[in-house]
């Protein structure tokens, strides 16, 4: 082979290698392998510690305010977390965070289903006639109405941020926080009245009522805390980034539906 022929052959090979090198990044872009890790933070540990103290506060009441303060401080620290959208390789049409929320709500259905089923069983066997007369249906109706209106406020807040109206979005969320706190206040007043009538956790009705409504109240309190976090992070949401608000809406509507079931079982069915 002559030197000229050898030169032409080498040039062709170099061009071919160049084209392959150009193709490699394009092929890599078709199947990106991205690993998203959250930033290191002690916030979740603080929230977990605060939640544990809140649960222990049921036995030792002095731990309740301490647990609440610790949980709020941890939640405020977590408010600075960046929201990361993952891109799953399966069920591409369903966002992974939304799928996670639906799975979480499915597990909550099992929890509340067990509690409501136990309450119905005790009510059928014992009757709860005396306790039923002490319960305030008008007060519970007001609380139910407040919770339903709060769900409407969350829907309107989501619609506002989808329209990129951040001011109206904040206003609706503030209203939802106020309504959630109002519901918790009504529930706390009802507990006080029942305990004043000697309906304690030592009675069958008291244990069933306090456990069922208290578990729901913890979810409402958690939802109010979540709402406050949304308010603190309101600048990060826009018409193109509102998934965090939508996920909260799913949770809040579930809590609302559960209370409607509890309201029917506890207050309306004799």
BELHU-V537166 format. One record per pair of residues at least 24 apart in sequence whose C-alpha atoms are under 10 Angstrom apart, sorted by the first residue. I is the first residue (numbers start at 1). J is the second residue. If there is no record, write none. Layout:
i->{I | I}
j->{J | J}
This chain:
i->{31 | 33 | 34 | 34 | 35 | 36 | 36 | 36 | 37 | 38 | 38 | 38 | 38 | 39 | 39 | 40 | 41 | 41 | 41 | 41 | 42 | 42 | 42 | 43 | 43 | 43 | 43 | 43 | 43 | 43 | 43 | 43 | 43 | 44 | 44 | 44 | 44 | 44 | 45 | 45 | 46 | 46 | 46 | 46 | 46 | 46 | 46 | 46 | 47 | 47 | 47 | 47 | 47 | 47 | 47 | 47 | 48 | 48 | 49 | 50 | 50 | 54 | 55 | 71 | 72 | 72 | 72 | 75 | 75 | 75 | 75 | 76 | 76 | 76 | 76 | 77 | 78 | 79 | 79 | 79 | 79 | 79 | 79 | 79 | 80 | 80 | 80 | 81 | 82 | 82 | 83 | 83 | 83 | 83 | 85 | 95 | 97 | 97 | 97 | 98 | 98 | 98 | 98 | 98 | 99 | 100 | 101 | 101 | 101 | 101 | 102 | 102 | 102 | 104 | 105 | 105 | 105 | 105 | 108 | 108 | 108 | 109 | 109 | 111 | 112 | 112 | 112 | 112 | 112 | 113 | 114 | 115 | 115 | 115 | 115 | 115 | 115 | 115 | 116 | 116 | 116 | 116 | 116 | 116 | 116 | 116 | 116 | 117 | 118 | 118 | 119 | 119 | 119 | 119 | 119 | 119 | 119 | 119 | 119 | 119 | 120 | 120 | 120 | 120 | 122 | 122 | 122 | 123 | 123 | 123 | 123 | 123 | 123 | 123 | 124 | 126 | 126 | 127 | 127 | 128 | 128 | 128 | 128 | 128 | 129 | 129 | 130 | 131 | 131 | 131 | 131 | 131 | 132 | 132 | 132 | 132 | 132 | 132 | 133 | 134 | 134 | 134 | 134 | 134 | 135 | 135 | 135 | 135 | 135 | 135 | 136 | 136 | 136 | 136 | 137 | 137 | 137 | 137 | 138 | 139 | 139 | 139 | 139 | 140 | 140 | 140 | 140 | 140 | 140 | 140 | 141 | 141 | 141 | 142 | 142 | 142 | 143 | 143 | 143 | 143 | 143 | 143 | 143 | 143 | 143 | 143 | 144 | 144 | 144 | 144 | 144 | 144 | 144 | 145 | 145 | 145 | 146 | 146 | 146 | 146 | 146 | 146 | 146 | 146 | 146 | 147 | 147 | 147 | 147 | 147 | 147 | 147 | 147 | 147 | 147 | 147 | 147 | 147 | 147 | 147 | 148 | 148 | 148 | 148 | 148 | 148 | 148 | 148 | 149 | 149 | 149 | 149 | 149 | 150 | 150 | 150 | 150 | 150 | 150 | 150 | 150 | 150 | 150 | 151 | 151 | 151 | 151 | 151 | 151 | 151 | 151 | 151 | 151 | 151 | 152 | 152 | 152 | 153 | 153 | 153 | 154 | 154 | 154 | 154 | 154 | 154 | 154 | 154 | 155 | 155 | 155 | 155 | 155 | 155 | 157 | 157 | 157 | 158 | 158 | 158 | 158 | 158 | 158 | 158 | 158 | 158 | 159 | 159 | 159 | 159 | 160 | 160 | 161 | 161 | 161 | 161 | 161 | 161 | 161 | 161 | 162 | 162 | 162 | 162 | 162 | 162 | 162 | 162 | 163 | 163 | 163 | 164 | 164 | 164 | 164 | 164 | 164 | 165 | 165 | 166 | 166 | 166 | 166 | 166 | 166 | 167 | 167 | 169 | 169 | 169 | 169 | 170 | 170 | 170 | 170 | 170 | 171 | 173 | 173 | 173 | 173 | 173 | 173 | 174 | 174 | 174 | 176 | 176 | 176 | 176 | 177 | 177 | 177 | 177 | 177 | 177 | 177 | 177 | 178 | 179 | 180 | 180 | 180 | 180 | 180 | 180 | 180 | 181 | 181 | 181 | 183 | 183 | 183 | 184 | 184 | 184 | 184 | 184 | 184 | 187 | 187 | 187 | 188 | 188 | 209 | 209 | 212 | 212 | 213 | 213 | 213 | 213 | 216 | 216 | 216 | 216 | 216 | 217 | 217 | 219 | 219 | 219 | 220 | 220 | 220 | 220 | 220 | 222 | 223 | 223 | 223 | 223 | 223 | 224 | 226 | 227}
j->{89 | 87 | 86 | 87 | 86 | 84 | 85 | 86 | 84 | 81 | 82 | 83 | 84 | 81 | 82 | 81 | 74 | 77 | 78 | 81 | 74 | 77 | 78 | 71 | 73 | 74 | 75 | 76 | 77 | 78 | 79 | 80 | 81 | 71 | 74 | 75 | 77 | 78 | 71 | 74 | 70 | 71 | 72 | 73 | 74 | 75 | 77 | 78 | 71 | 72 | 73 | 74 | 75 | 76 | 77 | 78 | 74 | 75 | 74 | 74 | 75 | 218 | 218 | 225 | 225 | 228 | 229 | 225 | 226 | 228 | 229 | 225 | 228 | 229 | 232 | 229 | 229 | 226 | 228 | 229 | 230 | 231 | 232 | 233 | 229 | 232 | 233 | 233 | 233 | 236 | 236 | 241 | 243 | 244 | 243 | 243 | 243 | 244 | 247 | 243 | 244 | 246 | 247 | 250 | 247 | 247 | 247 | 248 | 250 | 251 | 247 | 250 | 251 | 251 | 250 | 251 | 254 | 255 | 254 | 255 | 258 | 254 | 258 | 215 | 212 | 215 | 216 | 258 | 262 | 258 | 212 | 208 | 209 | 211 | 212 | 213 | 215 | 262 | 208 | 209 | 212 | 213 | 258 | 261 | 262 | 265 | 266 | 265 | 208 | 212 | 204 | 205 | 207 | 208 | 209 | 211 | 212 | 262 | 265 | 266 | 208 | 265 | 266 | 269 | 204 | 205 | 208 | 204 | 205 | 208 | 265 | 266 | 269 | 270 | 270 | 204 | 205 | 205 | 270 | 204 | 205 | 206 | 266 | 270 | 205 | 270 | 205 | 194 | 197 | 199 | 205 | 206 | 205 | 266 | 267 | 268 | 269 | 270 | 267 | 190 | 193 | 194 | 197 | 199 | 190 | 191 | 193 | 194 | 266 | 267 | 190 | 193 | 194 | 267 | 263 | 266 | 267 | 268 | 267 | 186 | 187 | 189 | 190 | 183 | 186 | 187 | 190 | 263 | 266 | 267 | 260 | 263 | 267 | 182 | 183 | 186 | 179 | 180 | 182 | 183 | 184 | 185 | 186 | 187 | 259 | 263 | 183 | 186 | 256 | 259 | 260 | 262 | 263 | 179 | 183 | 260 | 176 | 178 | 179 | 180 | 181 | 182 | 183 | 186 | 256 | 176 | 179 | 180 | 181 | 182 | 183 | 184 | 220 | 252 | 253 | 255 | 256 | 257 | 259 | 260 | 179 | 180 | 252 | 253 | 256 | 257 | 259 | 260 | 175 | 176 | 179 | 180 | 256 | 175 | 176 | 177 | 178 | 179 | 180 | 183 | 252 | 253 | 256 | 176 | 179 | 180 | 249 | 250 | 252 | 253 | 254 | 255 | 256 | 257 | 176 | 249 | 253 | 177 | 179 | 249 | 227 | 245 | 246 | 248 | 249 | 250 | 252 | 253 | 245 | 246 | 249 | 250 | 252 | 253 | 245 | 246 | 249 | 238 | 239 | 242 | 243 | 244 | 245 | 246 | 248 | 249 | 239 | 242 | 245 | 246 | 238 | 239 | 234 | 237 | 238 | 239 | 240 | 241 | 242 | 245 | 237 | 238 | 239 | 240 | 241 | 242 | 243 | 245 | 238 | 239 | 240 | 237 | 238 | 239 | 240 | 241 | 242 | 238 | 239 | 234 | 235 | 236 | 237 | 238 | 239 | 234 | 235 | 231 | 234 | 237 | 238 | 230 | 231 | 232 | 234 | 235 | 231 | 224 | 227 | 228 | 230 | 231 | 234 | 227 | 228 | 231 | 223 | 224 | 227 | 228 | 221 | 223 | 224 | 225 | 226 | 227 | 228 | 231 | 224 | 224 | 217 | 220 | 221 | 223 | 224 | 225 | 227 | 220 | 221 | 224 | 217 | 220 | 221 | 214 | 217 | 218 | 220 | 221 | 224 | 213 | 214 | 217 | 214 | 217 | 262 | 266 | 262 | 266 | 259 | 262 | 263 | 266 | 255 | 256 | 258 | 259 | 262 | 255 | 259 | 251 | 252 | 255 | 251 | 252 | 255 | 256 | 259 | 252 | 248 | 249 | 251 | 252 | 255 | 252 | 252 | 252}
